[in-house]
Amino acid sequence: MKKSKFLKRTAAFMAAVTLSASLLWAIPSSAEQVNDATVKSYEDQLEALSIKQEEALAKLNEAEASLAGALERKQIIDEYLEATMRKIVIAEAMLAELELQISEKEEAIHTAESDIIERRSIFLDRMAHMEEDGNASFIELLLGSESLGDFLNRLDNIKSIMEYDKEVIAALDEAKDRLNSSLEALEASRHEQTEVLETLDREKADFAALAAESAAVVDQLRGNAEAFRAEYDKASASEKALAAELEAYLKELESQKTPDSPSNNAQASGDFIPPLDPTSGAYISSSYGWRDLFGVPDLHEATDIPVTAGTPIYASNGGVVIKSELHDSYGNYIMIDHGNGVYTLYAHMTYREYYVGQTVLKGDVIGYVGNTGNSYGAHLHFEYWIDGKRTDPELYVQLPYPKW
């Protein structure tokens, strides 16, 4: 009976050793770092954008602080703000990636700890049985040999069991070492995460300060009605030229559409939503239609919605991006094809999240409010196009913002 019990425990122990060896695959290598290629890519992008910021600041220091240089200073500030906003977006993405990796590490560590406890319990249980039986089991196993060959085979089996003892102990030790390495990498990642958070806070403060300076430059320019009107006329001519280009482009685009066109597979669904969060403090400063500008009638074919620079801009509905570029008057702008001849356009962004050919879903963040191009204060210039012509957005999109 003793021999039978001993052989059963030996078989169980051998299975435990096999499982202990597989444990090593579940624990990250000590050479593995939490900062993988994805995070390194973010770091490289942040470094490149920091250089752009420095270059913009150098140009800003050289620009004339006079009315004649006001627009030049605004353009430089816009460049700095765009780089800053990009850094904020990338830093937040990097933080999200680090959080994901930390979560994965913590889960792997928890699993590894559970496995180690289980394997050690099996090992100690076997050792307890061995202590209870003493060496009689080994001797009894050898004395039960029927021949010299059988004796040697049994002796080899006992040696193998002893080797398994050593292997399981080594496996547990290695698992503990690799677990400790993972913990160290996790702590290093947390430390780096703290530094990134501090950097992000500084960048947001810089963004707010430069946005205020851009507004001050605009106020300076507005103080001279003649100069302001001259700049506005120049920008207005550029806007009209772009509108004509877009009309021609949309006409050609619609004529080339087939049932397999991307926009036909990503059409708008349901009602269009407001492009800015209604609780963001946004308001409508200028609706679609005629307005008086310095005593001269001016047709404004969009809805202007001022709000704090850096406020997220949402796709009013699903579709495909057909324009995403920097224009001298519209600044950073995006145009989305929603299918069925309907398009929306979002202008004066600080930063664009999407590019031509990409599909967006209703509510996706496509960019952030800015003051780029012919803009005199942070706001969203929102256009609604039907069949190649601009129309009043408020007829088709509920814009729940107060009017000032």
C-alpha positions in Angstrom: 0.0 0.0 0.0 2.8 2.4 0.8 4.3 1.8 -2.6 1.0 2.6 -4.3 0.6 5.8 -2.3 4.1 6.8 -3.0 3.8 6.3 -6.7 0.6 8.3 -6.8 2.2 11.2 -5.0 5.2 11.0 -7.3 2.9 11.2 -10.4 1.2 14.2 -8.9 4.5 15.8 -8.1 5.8 15.3 -11.7 2.6 17.0 -13.0 3.2 19.9 -10.6 6.8 20.4 -11.8 5.5 20.5 -15.4 3.0 23.2 -14.4 5.7 25.1 -12.5 7.9 25.2 -15.6 4.9 26.7 -17.6 4.6 29.4 -14.9 7.7 31.0 -16.2 6.0 31.9 -19.5 3.3 33.8 -17.6 5.7 36.2 -16.0 7.3 39.0 -18.0 11.0 38.7 -18.7 13.2 40.9 -16.5 14.6 42.5 -19.7 11.1 43.6 -20.6 10.3 47.3 -19.9 7.0 48.9 -19.3 8.1 51.7 -21.7 7.7 49.8 -25.0 7.9 51.0 -28.6 4.5 52.7 -28.4 5.5 54.8 -25.5 8.8 55.5 -27.1 7.0 56.8 -30.1 5.0 59.2 -28.0 8.2 60.4 -26.4 9.8 61.1 -29.8 6.8 63.0 -30.9 6.8 65.1 -27.7 10.5 65.9 -28.2 9.9 67.0 -31.8 7.0 69.3 -30.7 9.1 70.8 -28.0 11.5 71.9 -30.7 8.7 73.5 -32.7 7.6 75.4 -29.6 11.1 76.7 -29.0 11.4 77.8 -32.7 8.0 79.6 -32.4 9.1 81.4 -29.2 12.3 82.5 -30.9 10.4 83.9 -33.8 8.0 85.6 -31.4 10.8 87.3 -29.7 12.1 88.7 -33.0 8.7 89.8 -34.3 7.8 93.5 -33.9 5.6 94.3 -31.0 3.7 96.9 -33.0 0.4 97.2 -34.9 2.2 96.5 -38.2 3.5 93.2 -36.7 0.3 92.2 -34.9 -0.8 89.6 -37.4 2.6 88.2 -37.7 2.8 87.8 -33.9 -0.7 86.2 -34.0 0.4 83.7 -36.6 3.5 82.8 -34.6 1.4 82.4 -31.5 -0.9 80.2 -33.4 2.0 78.0 -34.4 3.1 77.7 -30.8 -0.5 76.9 -29.6 -0.8 74.2 -32.3 2.4 72.5 -31.1 1.3 72.9 -27.5 -2.1 71.4 -28.2 -0.5 68.5 -30.1 1.7 67.9 -27.1 -1.2 67.8 -24.7 -3.1 65.3 -26.9 0.0 63.1 -27.3 0.8 63.3 -23.6 -2.7 62.2 -22.7 -2.5 59.4 -25.2 0.8 58.4 -23.6 -0.7 58.4 -20.1 -3.6 56.2 -21.3 -1.0 53.8 -22.8 0.9 53.7 -19.5 -2.2 53.1 -17.5 -3.1 50.2 -19.8 0.4 48.7 -19.4 0.3 49.2 -15.7 -3.1 47.5 -15.5 -1.8 44.6 -17.6 1.3 44.3 -15.4 -0.7 44.3 -12.2 -3.0 41.6 -13.6 0.1 39.5 -14.7 1.7 39.9 -11.3 -1.5 38.9 -9.5 -1.7 35.8 -11.7 1.9 35.0 -11.1 1.6 35.3 -7.3 -1.4 33.0 -7.3 0.4 30.4 -9.4 3.5 30.6 -7.2 1.3 30.1 -4.1 -0.5 27.1 -5.7 2.7 25.5 -6.9 4.5 26.0 -3.6 1.5 24.5 -1.8 1.7 21.4 -4.0 5.4 21.1 -3.5 5.2 21.5 0.3 2.3 19.0 0.5 4.5 16.5 -1.3 7.4 17.2 1.0 5.1 16.7 4.0 4.1 13.2 2.7 7.8 12.4 2.1 8.6 13.4 5.7 5.7 11.2 7.0 6.9 8.1 5.0 10.6 8.8 5.6 13.0 7.1 3.3 11.1 3.8 3.6 9.3 4.5 0.3 12.5 4.8 -1.7 14.0 1.7 0.0 10.9 -0.3 -0.4 10.7 0.7 -4.1 14.3 -0.5 -4.7 13.9 -3.7 -2.6 10.9 -4.6 -4.7 13.1 -4.9 -7.8 12.7 -8.2 -9.6 16.0 -8.0 -11.4 19.2 -6.0 -11.7 17.8 -4.2 -14.7 14.6 -3.4 -12.8 16.7 -2.1 -9.9 18.7 0.2 -12.1 15.6 1.5 -13.8 14.0 2.2 -10.4 17.2 3.9 -9.2 17.1 6.1 -12.3 13.4 7.0 -11.5 14.4 8.0 -8.0 17.2 10.2 -9.4 14.7 11.8 -11.8 12.4 12.5 -8.9 15.2 14.2 -7.0 16.0 16.3 -10.1 12.4 17.3 -10.3 12.7 18.5 -6.7 15.6 20.7 -7.7 13.8 21.9 -10.8 10.7 23.0 -9.0 12.7 24.9 -6.4 14.7 26.6 -9.2 11.5 27.4 -11.1 10.0 29.0 -8.0 13.1 31.0 -7.3 13.2 32.2 -10.9 9.6 33.1 -10.9 10.1 35.2 -7.7 13.1 37.0 -9.4 11.1 37.7 -12.5 8.2 38.9 -10.4 10.4 41.3 -8.6 11.8 42.6 -11.9 8.2 43.2 -13.1 7.4 45.1 -9.9 10.5 47.3 -10.3 9.5 48.1 -13.9 6.0 48.9 -12.7 7.3 51.3 -10.1 9.6 53.0 -12.7 6.6 53.4 -15.0 4.6 55.0 -12.2 7.4 57.4 -11.5 7.6 58.4 -15.2 3.8 58.7 -15.2 4.0 61.3 -12.4 6.6 63.3 -14.4 4.4 63.2 -17.5 1.5 64.5 -15.5 3.6 67.4 -14.2 4.7 68.2 -17.8 1.1 68.1 -19.0 0.0 70.6 -16.3 2.8 73.0 -17.4 1.8 72.6 -21.1 -1.8 73.4 -20.3 -0.8 76.5 -18.4 1.4 77.6 -21.3 -1.4 77.0 -23.7 -3.8 79.2 -21.6 -1.2 82.0 -21.3 -0.4 82.1 -25.0 -4.1 81.9 -25.9 -4.6 85.0 -23.8 -1.7 86.8 -25.5 -3.2 85.9 -28.9 -6.5 87.5 -27.8 -4.5 90.6 -26.6 -2.9 90.9 -30.1 -6.4 90.8 -31.6 -7.7 93.5 -29.3 -4.7 95.6 -30.3 -5.5 95.2 -34.0 -9.2 95.9 -33.4 -8.2 99.2 -31.9 -7.4 100.4 -35.4 -10.6 100.1 -37.4 -8.9 101.0 -40.7 -6.2 98.4 -40.3 -8.6 95.8 -39.1 -11.0 96.4 -42.0 -8.1 96.0 -44.5 -7.0 92.7 -43.0 -10.6 91.5 -42.9 -11.2 92.3 -46.5 -8.0 90.4 -47.4 -9.1 87.4 -45.4 -12.7 87.6 -46.7 -11.4 87.5 -50.3 -9.4 84.4 -49.4 -12.5 82.8 -47.8 -14.6 83.4 -50.9 -11.9 81.9 -53.0 -11.8 78.8 -50.8 -15.6 78.6 -50.9 -15.6 78.6 -54.7 -12.9 75.9 -54.7 -15.0 73.8 -52.3 -18.1 74.2 -54.4 -16.3 73.0 -57.5 -14.6 70.2 -55.6 -17.9 69.0 -54.1 -19.6 69.1 -57.5 -16.9 66.9 -58.9 -16.9 64.6 -55.9 -20.6 64.0 -56.1 -20.5 63.3 -59.8 -17.8 60.6 -59.2 -19.6 58.8 -56.4 -20.5 55.2 -56.8 -22.4 52.8 -54.5 -19.0 51.7 -53.2 -17.8 55.2 -52.4 -16.4 55.5 -48.8 -19.0 58.1 -47.7 -21.8 55.8 -48.8 -20.6 53.3 -46.3 -20.3 55.8 -43.5 -23.4 58.0 -43.9 -24.9 60.1 -41.2 -27.3 58.4 -38.8 -30.1 60.1 -37.0 -30.0 63.8 -35.9 -26.8 65.8 -36.1 -25.4 66.7 -32.7 -23.9 70.0 -31.5 -20.2 70.2 -32.4 -19.3 71.6 -28.9 -20.4 70.5 -25.5 -23.4 72.6 -24.5 -21.9 72.9 -20.9 -18.6 74.2 -22.2 -19.6 77.8 -21.9 -19.9 78.2 -25.7 -22.2 80.8 -27.2 -23.2 82.0 -30.7 -21.7 85.3 -31.6 -22.7 85.4 -35.2 -25.3 83.3 -37.0 -25.7 82.6 -40.7 -26.8 85.6 -42.6 -26.1 89.3 -43.3 -24.4 91.3 -40.7 -23.0 94.8 -40.4 -19.2 95.1 -40.3 -17.8 98.6 -40.0 -20.9 100.0 -41.6 -20.6 97.6 -44.6 -23.1 94.7 -45.2 -21.3 91.3 -44.9 -22.7 87.9 -45.7 -21.6 85.4 -43.1 -22.3 81.8 -44.3 -21.6 80.0 -41.1 -22.3 80.0 -37.4 -19.5 81.3 -35.1 -19.4 79.8 -31.6 -16.8 81.3 -29.3 -15.5 79.2 -26.4 -12.3 78.6 -24.5 -9.3 77.6 -26.7 -8.6 73.9 -26.5 -12.2 72.9 -26.1 -12.9 69.6 -27.9 -14.8 69.7 -31.2 -17.1 66.8 -32.0 -18.1 65.4 -35.4 -21.7 66.4 -35.8 -22.4 63.1 -37.4 -20.6 60.1 -39.0 -18.8 60.4 -42.3 -15.5 60.5 -44.2 -13.0 63.4 -43.9 -12.5 65.0 -47.3 -10.6 68.1 -46.3 -8.1 68.5 -43.5 -5.6 71.3 -43.9 -4.2 74.7 -42.8 -5.7 77.7 -44.7 -4.6 81.3 -44.4 -8.1 82.4 -43.6 -9.9 79.3 -42.2 -6.8 78.3 -40.3 -6.8 74.6 -39.4 -10.1 73.2 -40.7 -11.8 69.8 -41.4 -14.6 69.0 -43.8 -16.7 65.8 -43.5 -18.8 64.1 -46.1 -21.9 62.6 -44.4 -23.4 61.2 -47.6 -26.5 62.2 -49.5 -24.9 65.5 -50.5 -24.5 66.7 -46.9 -21.2 68.1 -45.5 -20.0 69.9 -42.4 -17.0 72.1 -42.0 -15.1 73.1 -38.8 -12.6 76.0 -39.0 -10.0 77.9 -36.9 -9.0 74.7 -35.0 -5.9 74.8 -32.9 -5.2 71.1 -33.8 -6.8 68.6 -36.2 -7.2 65.0 -35.0 -8.3 63.5 -38.4 -6.9 63.6 -41.9 -8.3 63.1 -45.4 -9.8 59.6 -46.0 -10.3 58.7 -42.4 -13.8 57.7 -41.2 -15.3 59.5 -38.2 -18.2 58.5 -36.0 -20.8 60.8 -34.6 -19.3 62.4 -31.5 -15.7 61.7 -32.3 -13.3 64.4 -31.2 -12.0 65.8 -34.5 -10.0 68.7 -33.2 -9.8 71.5 -30.6 -11.1 75.1 -30.7 -8.5 77.6 -31.6 -7.8 81.0 -33.1 -5.9 80.1 -36.3 -6.3 81.9 -39.6 -8.6 84.9 -39.9 -9.9 84.6 -36.4 -10.1 87.3 -33.8 -10.7 85.3 -30.7 -11.0 81.5 -30.0 -14.1 80.2 -31.6 -15.5 77.5 -33.9 -16.6 78.5 -37.4 -19.2 75.9 -38.2 -20.6 75.4 -41.8 -23.3 73.1 -43.1 -23.3 72.3 -46.8 -26.2 70.8 -48.9 -25.8 69.9 -52.6 -22.6 72.0 -52.9 -23.9 75.2 -51.2 -23.5 76.6 -47.7 -26.7 77.0 -45.8 -27.8 77.9 -42.2 -26.5 75.3 -39.8 -29.1 76.1 -37.3 -31.8 74.8 -39.7 -30.4 71.3 -39.6 -28.3 71.1 -36.3 -29.6 71.9 -32.9 -27.1 74.4 -31.4 -28.2 74.8 -27.8 -25.9 77.8 -27.1 -27.0 81.2 -26.0 -26.8 84.1 -28.5 -24.9 87.2 -27.6 
